[in-house]
Amino acid sequence: MIVKRKDGYHVLSEKGKNMGGPYKTREEAEKRLRQVEYFKHVKR
């Protein structure tokens, strides 16, 4: 999920762990969230 905080947008897991950030724009945070979701489901 994406959360807006004082220093910018942060990407957090459902349990609240930081997975990236701070980002200046929501678009940058959404890009990182897509990367995280991709690597969660990619088969190696």
Buried (B, 14 or more C-beta within 10 A) or exposed (E): EBEEEEEBBBBBEEEEEEBBBBBEEEEBBBEBBEEEEEEEEEEE
